Amino acid sequence: MLTAEERYTAIRKLGTKLLAVTVEEATAMTDEEVCGIVCALPTVVLLKEVDPE
């Protein structure tokens, strides 16, 4: 589970098209939505290493 801060940071790192995303908008997104945004990118973005649970 990503924290609100992690979601916000990840989204902000994705590029200028998404820089208008607010903390509230990022917090409201589900992990699936955040992953969908990341997976739609042409480049690989490693958010952080996550232990499988």
C-alpha positions as CSV (number, residue, x, y, z in Angstrom):
1,M,0.0,0.0,0.0
2,L,1.4,3.4,-1.0
3,T,1.2,6.3,1.4
4,A,-0.3,9.5,0.3
5,E,3.1,11.0,0.2
6,E,4.5,8.2,-1.9
7,R,1.6,8.5,-4.4
8,Y,2.1,12.2,-4.7
9,T,5.9,11.9,-5.2
10,A,5.5,9.1,-7.8
11,I,3.0,11.1,-9.8
12,R,5.1,14.2,-9.6
13,K,8.1,12.3,-11.0
14,L,6.2,11.2,-14.1
15,G,6.7,14.4,-16.0
16,T,5.3,17.8,-16.8
17,K,2.0,16.6,-18.1
18,L,1.1,15.5,-14.6
19,L,2.6,18.3,-12.6
20,A,-0.8,19.9,-12.0
21,V,-1.8,17.0,-9.8
22,T,-2.5,18.2,-6.3
23,V,-1.8,16.3,-3.0
24,E,-5.5,15.9,-2.6
25,E,-5.9,14.4,-6.1
26,A,-3.0,12.1,-5.6
27,T,-4.3,10.9,-2.2
28,A,-7.7,10.2,-3.7
29,M,-6.2,7.9,-6.3
30,T,-6.2,4.2,-5.7
31,D,-2.9,2.2,-5.9
32,E,-4.3,0.7,-9.1
33,E,-4.8,4.1,-10.7
34,V,-1.3,5.2,-9.8
35,C,0.1,1.9,-11.2
36,G,-2.0,2.5,-14.4
37,I,-0.5,5.9,-14.9
38,V,3.0,4.5,-14.3
39,C,2.4,1.5,-16.6
40,A,1.2,3.8,-19.4
41,L,4.5,5.6,-19.6
42,P,7.0,4.7,-22.3
43,T,9.8,4.5,-19.9
44,V,10.3,2.3,-16.8
45,V,9.8,4.1,-13.5
46,L,11.0,2.3,-10.4
47,L,9.1,3.8,-7.5
48,K,10.9,1.9,-4.8
49,E,11.7,-1.7,-3.9
50,V,8.7,-3.4,-2.4
51,D,8.7,-6.7,-0.5
52,P,6.1,-9.1,-1.9
53,E,3.4,-9.7,0.6
